[in-house]
Amino acid sequence: MAVLLMKKRSVFLDGGACGVKMRQQPLMWIICIVMLFIVYRTTNYQYQQTEIESRLDPFYSSQDPSLDMRSLNSLPRGIIQARSDLELKPLWSTSSSKSKAKASNSSCHNLLAVPVGINQKSNVDALVQKFLSENFTVILFHYDGNVDGWEDLQWSKDAIHIVAHNQTKWWFAKRFLHPAVVSIYDYIFLWDEDLGVENFHPGRYLEIVKSEGLEISQPALDPNSTGIHHRITIRSRTNRFHRRVYDIRGSTKCSDESEGPPCSGFVEGMAPVFSRSAWLCAWHLIQNDLVHGWGMDMKLGYCAQGDRSKKVGVVDSEYVVHQSIQTLGGQSLKKDSNPEESVKRHVVDVRSEIRRQSTYELQIFKDRWARAVKEDKNWPDPFKTKAET
């Protein structure tokens, strides 16, 4: 075949660039071979990189441009948890396979995910009703195992129900809200169940978030809320939204010189809202074994896809009431009137145990972050203050 080709008077290569008479231009053979070699090496390198990324996280596909792994450059490598450690097989419950298809193929582009217990059914019903009016997909994480108790609600058959006993919001999110799985949604609302939404409208909320370019946000808290931990989350009656707070009272002073959380670039964990890109980063920040998520709120600004002082904010005009109802793990048991009997029966205050575990996990998270920053020599902290330099 090669002999026949060489006997022809003129030979052309496909592609135009090499489409010249090879007898007259023998140098072009060499050039074309070099070009083909370069293309081969480049393609082979890209394939190898794709294989490496696939092993790191098999959910990701290079064909999905919405999941840009480069957004993880804002985190030190040692803090990234690229996989979840889900081992048990949870119960996924919907009314039928048809309702599952509806959840994934509908025209809605936003997601509400809430950990719920049957004791907060009425409050969750009011919350979900607000979001259904804006065509949200709804996922309920049942930490008490009771799914049947929700079947009388009309919208329940269209929600996605996931069950795992005595698990937390961040535990559920790490295992069931993988960025590739929820990539069809523009915004992810990861809310607690004890939020009053009488003065909140998700549609108007998102209009503000989009217009102001907020990648991570939360609705402001009504001043009458219980369980307010940071002044930046309190609603300002005169603002539409705010990105920072000024407060010289208490142990944390927030002034013009204050940089970073909790004075600016900060939202708390009870009602965060993430853009798709921000959630890709935040999901990797969630640690598999630190299920209570304490300390994460101070680092979420690293997932803001830019300057956290501009891309993280609190919306004042659409606000909620935080009721601070402690339900996970059940109500704290009352102390026995007879201390000796209490000791004999090993009565445990569940809420105290949860708080103790949360405090323990907070310190672990801080230590891991510090170690990751120290070990990742190539990671430049985008928010390193002048005092730290």
C-alpha positions in Angstrom: 0.0 0.0 0.0 2.8 2.4 0.9 4.5 1.6 -2.5 1.4 2.4 -4.4 1.0 5.7 -2.6 4.5 6.7 -3.3 4.1 6.0 -7.0 1.3 8.6 -7.3 2.2 11.9 -8.7 0.7 13.9 -5.9 -0.3 13.0 -2.4 -2.3 15.1 -0.1 -2.9 14.8 3.7 -6.3 15.5 5.3 -6.6 18.7 7.3 -5.3 21.3 4.9 -2.1 22.2 6.8 -0.4 19.1 5.4 -2.3 19.2 2.1 0.7 19.7 -0.2 2.4 17.4 -2.6 4.7 15.2 -0.5 7.1 14.5 -3.4 7.7 18.2 -3.7 7.6 18.9 0.0 9.3 16.0 1.8 9.9 18.2 4.9 6.2 18.4 5.5 6.2 14.7 6.3 8.5 15.4 9.2 6.4 18.3 10.4 3.2 16.3 10.2 4.7 13.4 12.2 5.9 15.8 14.9 2.5 17.4 15.1 0.8 14.0 15.4 3.3 13.1 18.1 2.5 16.3 20.1 -1.3 15.7 19.7 -0.8 12.1 20.9 1.3 13.1 24.0 -1.2 15.8 24.9 -4.2 13.5 24.6 -2.5 10.8 26.5 -1.6 13.3 29.3 -5.2 14.5 29.5 -6.4 11.0 29.7 -4.0 10.1 32.5 -5.1 13.3 34.5 -8.8 12.3 34.0 -8.1 8.8 35.4 -6.3 10.3 38.4 -9.2 12.7 39.1 -11.7 9.8 38.6 -9.9 7.8 41.3 -9.8 10.8 43.6 -13.6 11.3 43.2 -15.4 8.9 40.9 -18.6 11.0 40.7 -16.8 13.7 38.7 -16.8 13.8 34.9 -14.7 16.0 32.7 -17.8 16.5 30.6 -19.5 18.4 33.4 -18.1 22.0 33.3 -20.2 23.0 36.3 -18.0 20.9 38.6 -14.7 22.8 38.2 -12.2 21.2 40.5 -10.0 24.3 40.3 -12.4 25.9 42.8 -10.8 23.7 45.5 -7.6 25.7 45.2 -9.0 28.0 47.9 -8.6 25.2 50.4 -5.3 23.7 51.7 -5.1 20.1 50.4 -4.9 18.5 53.8 -8.4 19.7 54.8 -10.1 18.4 51.7 -12.3 15.3 52.2 -12.8 14.1 48.7 -15.0 11.1 49.7 -17.7 10.3 52.1 -17.4 7.3 54.4 -20.9 6.0 54.0 -21.1 2.4 55.0 -24.7 1.7 56.1 -27.5 1.4 53.6 -30.1 4.0 54.4 -33.8 4.0 53.4 -34.6 6.1 50.5 -38.4 6.6 50.5 -40.6 8.3 48.0 -44.2 7.4 47.1 -43.1 5.8 43.8 -40.4 5.7 41.2 -42.5 8.3 39.4 -42.0 10.8 42.2 -38.3 10.3 42.0 -38.2 11.2 38.4 -40.3 14.2 39.1 -37.7 15.4 41.6 -34.8 15.1 39.2 -36.4 16.1 35.9 -38.7 19.0 36.9 -38.0 22.6 35.9 -37.0 23.7 39.3 -33.3 24.7 39.8 -33.0 25.1 43.5 -32.9 22.6 46.4 -34.1 22.7 50.0 -32.6 20.1 52.3 -33.7 19.9 56.0 -33.0 17.4 58.8 -36.3 16.7 60.4 -38.0 14.9 63.3 -41.7 14.2 63.7 -41.9 16.6 66.7 -41.3 19.5 64.4 -43.7 18.4 61.7 -46.0 21.5 61.8 -43.0 23.9 61.7 -41.4 22.0 58.8 -44.7 21.9 57.0 -44.9 25.7 57.1 -41.3 26.0 56.0 -41.7 23.6 53.1 -44.9 25.3 51.9 -43.0 28.5 51.4 -40.4 26.8 49.1 -42.9 24.7 47.2 -44.5 27.9 45.9 -41.2 28.6 44.2 -40.9 25.1 42.7 -38.0 23.9 44.9 -37.0 20.3 45.2 -37.3 19.2 48.8 -35.2 16.6 50.6 -36.0 15.6 54.2 -33.4 13.9 56.3 -35.2 11.9 58.9 -33.0 11.5 61.9 -35.7 9.9 64.0 -36.6 7.2 61.5 -40.2 8.3 61.3 -41.2 8.7 57.6 -44.8 7.3 57.8 -45.8 10.2 60.0 -45.4 12.6 57.2 -47.5 10.8 54.6 -50.7 12.8 55.4 -49.0 16.0 54.1 -50.0 16.6 50.5 -46.5 17.5 49.4 -44.8 14.6 51.1 -45.2 12.2 48.1 -43.2 14.7 46.0 -40.4 15.1 48.5 -37.3 12.9 48.7 -37.1 11.2 52.1 -33.8 9.8 53.5 -33.5 8.0 56.8 -30.6 7.5 59.2 -31.2 7.3 62.9 -29.6 10.0 65.1 -27.5 11.6 62.4 -26.8 15.3 62.0 -27.4 17.8 59.1 -23.7 17.8 58.1 -23.5 14.0 58.2 -26.5 13.8 55.8 -25.1 16.5 53.5 -21.7 14.8 53.2 -23.3 11.5 52.2 -26.3 12.5 50.1 -25.6 16.0 48.6 -22.5 15.2 46.6 -21.8 18.2 44.3 -22.2 16.0 41.2 -25.5 14.7 42.4 -26.9 18.2 43.1 -25.2 19.9 40.2 -28.6 20.6 38.5 -29.5 23.1 41.2 -28.4 26.7 41.2 -28.7 27.1 44.9 -28.7 24.7 47.8 -30.6 25.7 51.0 -29.2 23.6 53.9 -31.5 24.6 56.7 -32.4 23.5 60.2 -36.0 22.5 61.1 -36.6 25.1 63.8 -36.8 28.2 61.6 -39.9 30.4 61.4 -40.5 31.7 57.9 -43.5 34.0 58.2 -41.4 36.9 57.0 -39.4 35.0 54.4 -40.0 34.5 50.7 -37.4 32.4 48.8 -38.1 34.0 45.4 -37.4 37.5 46.7 -34.4 36.2 48.7 -32.8 34.7 45.6 -33.3 37.9 43.6 -31.2 39.8 46.2 -28.6 37.0 46.3 -28.2 37.1 42.5 -28.2 40.8 42.1 -25.5 41.3 44.8 -23.4 38.3 43.7 -23.6 36.5 47.0 -22.1 32.9 46.6 -22.8 32.1 50.3 -25.6 33.7 52.3 -28.2 33.4 54.9 -31.4 35.2 55.9 -31.0 37.5 58.8 -32.4 36.4 62.2 -35.2 38.3 63.8 -33.9 40.1 66.9 -36.5 38.1 69.0 -34.9 34.8 67.9 -33.3 32.6 70.5 -29.9 31.1 70.2 -28.3 34.1 68.5 -24.5 33.7 68.7 -23.1 36.3 66.4 -24.3 39.9 66.0 -23.7 39.8 62.2 -26.7 37.5 61.8 -29.2 39.9 63.4 -31.5 41.6 61.1 -31.0 45.3 60.3 -34.3 47.0 59.8 -32.8 49.7 57.6 -30.8 47.5 55.2 -31.8 45.2 52.3 -28.7 43.1 53.1 -25.3 43.5 54.8 -21.9 42.0 54.5 -20.3 43.1 57.8 -21.1 44.3 61.2 -19.7 46.9 63.6 -19.8 46.1 67.3 -17.3 47.0 70.0 -19.2 45.2 72.8 -18.3 41.8 74.1 -15.2 39.7 73.6 -15.3 40.0 69.8 -14.7 43.6 68.6 -15.8 44.4 65.1 -14.5 47.7 63.7 -13.2 49.1 60.4 -10.0 47.2 61.0 -11.7 43.9 61.6 -11.1 41.3 58.9 -12.9 38.1 58.4 -15.4 36.1 60.5 -17.4 36.8 62.5 -17.3 40.5 61.6 -17.4 40.0 57.8 -17.6 37.2 55.3 -19.5 35.1 57.7 -22.8 33.1 57.9 -23.8 30.7 60.6 -24.7 27.0 60.3 -28.4 27.1 60.9 -29.6 28.5 57.5 -26.8 28.7 55.0 -27.5 29.0 51.3 -24.8 28.0 48.7 -24.4 28.6 45.0 -23.5 25.5 43.0 -19.8 26.5 42.9 -19.7 27.4 46.6 -21.2 24.0 47.5 -18.7 22.1 45.5 -16.0 23.6 47.8 -18.0 23.4 51.0 -18.8 19.8 50.5 -15.1 19.0 50.3 -14.6 21.0 53.5 -17.0 18.9 55.5 -15.1 16.3 57.4 -16.5 12.7 57.4 -16.0 12.0 61.0 -16.8 15.4 62.5 -20.6 15.2 62.2 -21.6 18.3 64.2 -19.8 20.7 61.9 -18.6 23.1 64.6 -15.9 25.4 63.2 -16.9 25.1 59.6 -18.8 28.4 59.6 -15.6 30.2 60.3 -14.0 28.7 57.2 -16.9 28.8 54.7 -15.6 32.1 53.4 -12.8 30.2 51.7 -15.5 28.7 49.5 -17.0 32.0 48.4 -15.3 31.9 44.9 -13.5 35.1 45.5 -13.3 37.8 48.2 -15.4 36.6 51.1 -16.0 40.2 52.2 -18.0 40.8 49.0 -19.4 37.3 48.1 -20.7 36.3 51.6 -23.7 38.2 53.1 -26.8 38.3 55.3 -30.1 39.2 53.7 -32.2 41.6 56.0 -35.3 42.1 54.0 -36.1 38.3 54.0 -35.6 37.1 57.5 -36.4 34.1 59.7 -36.9 33.4 63.4 -34.5 31.0 64.9 -36.4 29.0 67.6 -33.4 27.1 68.8 -35.3 24.0 69.6 -33.0 21.2 70.6 -34.3 17.9 69.2 -31.5 15.7 68.0 -30.9 12.9 70.5 -34.1 13.6 72.3 -34.9 16.0 75.2 -32.4 16.0 78.0 -33.6 13.7 80.7 -34.6 15.2 84.0 -32.3 14.6 86.9 -33.5 12.1 89.4 -34.5 13.4 92.8 -32.4 10.7 94.3 -28.8 11.1 93.2 -27.9 7.6 94.2 -30.6 6.1 92.1 -29.5 8.3 89.2 -25.9 6.9 89.4 -27.2 3.4 89.7 -29.3 3.7 86.5 -26.6 5.6 84.6 -28.9 8.4 83.7 -27.2 10.5 80.9 -28.0 14.0 79.9 -28.1 13.5 76.1 -27.9 17.2 75.2 -24.8 17.7 77.4 -23.2 14.7 75.7 -23.9 16.2 72.3 -22.4 19.5 73.3 -19.4 17.8 74.7 -18.8 15.9 71.5 -19.3 19.1 69.4 -16.7 20.9 71.5 -14.3 18.0 71.0 -14.9 18.0 67.3 -14.4 21.7 67.1 -10.9 21.4 68.4 -10.1 18.5 66.1 -11.2 20.7 63.1 -9.1 23.6 64.2 -6.1 21.3 64.6 -6.6 19.8 61.2 -6.9 23.2 59.5 -3.7 24.4 61.1 -1.9 21.2 60.1 -3.2 21.4 56.5 -2.1 25.0 56.2 1.4 24.2 57.6 1.9 21.2 55.3 0.6 22.7 52.1 3.6 24.8 51.2 2.1 25.8 47.8 -1.2 27.1 49.2 -1.4 30.9 49.5 -4.0 31.9 52.1 -6.1 34.5 50.2 -7.3 36.0 53.5 -4.1 36.1 55.5 -4.1 39.2 57.5 -1.2 41.7 57.7 -0.7 40.7 61.4 0.0 37.1 60.3 2.5 38.0 57.6 
